[in-house]
Amino acid sequence: QGWPECGDSLHDRGAEGRHSRDIVGGVVVSDIPKLPNINQIQQALKVATRIGIRTIVRVGGDLHASLAVSNLQETFEPDLKTPGFGKLTVSYRVTNDGNVRVSAQEHVSVNALLGGNQQNLDPAKLDQILPKDHVDRSFTFDKVFAGVRLTADVTAKPVILEGQVADQHEGSDSTSIWAISPSAVAILAIIGALFTALAIRMRGRRAGAGGPGSQGAGRHGGSPTPDLVGSGAQS
């Protein structure tokens, strides 16, 4: 016996099918024996065997291949062993909002506000995403510079699996997160305090050395005392 599991879908979506779409269904063949099998402990069992065949039906019309990126989120974990760096996890959802099944080629990039290293990732191409279906993705970047503000950019480009589709649209999304390393902030605070203390000490030394000299200059009118002319000198 066999029947198309997607028969109702094809009938119900007849009007929508005129605008074209890929419809996925299946054919299941079931074999149930008339007589039961007797096992070793004298139990009567009927073992049903079923074989399923997946079918893909493309209704003719205008084909539209499109992917959308949504639910983009970032989490940053500072690395205590490496001050100023940490792990960044980027998670997002790729949705097929077109009407044909496609694969997806993705690109993920991370940039820091205060410079540092830019990291890029090109994940392995997804096998396929059916129309109106979605796939959740998550990737972790190691040794990311905690540049106060990290921005993640994600793009997903549809890859046609069969036939020709003229209308294609790639999805993209971007988000930012605060990324501060406590150990790096502590080190910078200690260095800043040392420089401040050194500057105050140097200023105090300059003020102490310049005090007596300025008082002596005031008593002499601000000019050095001239040398006395010898008695044997001619005027």
BELURPE-V789212 format. One record per residue. RES is the residue in one letter. PSI is psi as a letter, one per 40 degrees, with the letter a starting at -180 (* if undefined). NEAR is the number of other ideal C-beta (glycine too) atoms within 10 Angstrom. D_CENTER is the distance of its C-alpha to the mean C-alpha in whole Angstrom. Layout:
BEGIN
<<RES PSI NEAR D_CENTER> <RES PSI NEAR D_CENTER>>
END
This chain:
BEGIN
<<Q i 7 50> <G i 9 47> <W i 10 45> <P h 15 42> <E d 14 39> <C e 17 38> <G d 11 41> <D d 10 41> <S d 15 37> <L d 14 39> <H d 9 42> <D d 10 40> <R f 15 38> <G d 10 40> <A d 7 40> <E d 13 36> <G d 19 37> <R d 12 39> <H e 14 35> <S h 16 34> <R i 21 31> <D h 21 31> <I h 19 32> <V h 16 32> <G a 16 35> <G i 13 37> <V h 15 40> <V h 13 41> <V h 12 45> <S h 12 46> <D h 10 49> <I h 10 51> <P i 11 54> <K d 5 58> <L h 7 59> <P i 11 57> <N h 10 57> <I h 10 58> <N a 9 56> <Q d 5 58> <I f 5 59> <Q f 6 60> <Q h 9 58> <A h 9 57> <L i 9 54> <K h 10 53> <V h 9 49> <A h 8 48> <T h 9 46> <R i 9 43> <I h 10 41> <G h 11 39> <I h 11 38> <R h 10 35> <T i 13 36> <I h 16 34> <V h 14 36> <R h 16 35> <V h 17 37> <G i 9 38> <G a 13 36> <D h 12 34> <L h 21 31> <H h 19 27> <A h 23 24> <S i 20 21> <L i 28 17> <A i 17 15> <V h 21 12> <S i 13 12> <N f 14 11> <L h 17 8> <Q i 13 7> <E i 19 6> <T h 13 9> <F h 17 10> <E h 12 14> <P i 20 16> <D h 17 18> <L d 10 21> <K d 7 23> <T g 14 21> <P h 17 21> <G e 19 19> <F i 20 16> <G a 23 14> <K h 14 11> <L h 24 7> <T h 15 6> <V h 23 4> <S i 16 7> <Y i 23 8> <R h 18 12> <V h 22 13> <T h 20 17> <N g 27 20> <D e 17 22> <G a 23 24> <N e 24 27> <V i 24 27> <R h 23 25> <V i 25 22> <S i 16 20> <A h 24 16> <Q h 17 15> <E i 23 11> <H h 15 9> <V h 20 6> <S i 17 6> <V h 23 6> <N i 19 9> <A i 19 12> <L d 14 15> <L f 10 17> <G a 9 17> <G a 18 16> <N i 13 14> <Q h 11 11> <Q h 18 10> <N i 11 9> <L h 14 9> <D g 10 11> <P i 13 12> <A i 7 15> <K h 12 17> <L i 18 17> <D d 10 21> <Q i 17 22> <I h 23 21> <L i 14 24> <P h 19 25> <K e 11 23> <D i 13 22> <H i 16 18> <V h 17 16> <D h 9 13> <R i 19 10> <S h 10 8> <F i 16 7> <T h 13 8> <F h 21 8> <D i 11 12> <K f 13 14> <V h 25 11> <F h 23 14> <A g 26 14> <G f 19 15> <V d 13 16> <R h 14 13> <L h 25 9> <T h 16 8> <A h 24 4> <D h 17 6> <V h 24 7> <T i 17 10> <A h 29 13> <K h 18 16> <P i 24 19> <V h 16 21> <I h 14 25> <L d 16 26> <E i 11 30> <G a 9 32> <Q h 6 31> <V h 19 29> <A d 8 30> <D h 12 27> <Q i 17 24> <H h 13 21> <E i 17 17> <G i 22 14> <S i 14 12> <D i 16 10> <S i 13 8> <T i 15 8> <S i 12 9> <I i 14 10> <W h 11 13> <A h 26 13> <I h 14 17> <S h 22 18> <P d 11 22> <S d 17 24> <A d 18 23> <V d 14 24> <A d 11 27> <I d 13 28> <L d 13 28> <A d 10 30> <I d 10 32> <I d 10 32> <G d 10 33> <A d 10 36> <L d 10 37> <F d 10 37> <T d 10 39> <A d 10 42> <L d 10 42> <A d 10 43> <I d 9 45> <R d 10 47> <M d 10 48> <R d 10 49> <G d 10 51> <R d 9 53> <R d 10 53> <A d 9 55> <G d 9 57> <A d 9 58> <G e 9 59> <G d 9 61> <P d 9 64> <G d 8 64> <S d 9 64> <Q d 8 67> <G d 8 69> <A d 12 68> <G d 8 69> <R d 7 73> <H e 9 73> <G e 8 72> <G e 8 69> <S i 7 71> <P i 8 72> <T h 7 76> <P i 6 78> <D i 6 80> <L i 7 84> <V h 9 86> <G i 6 88> <S d 5 92> <G e 5 93> <A i 7 91> <Q h 4 92> <S * 3 91>>
END
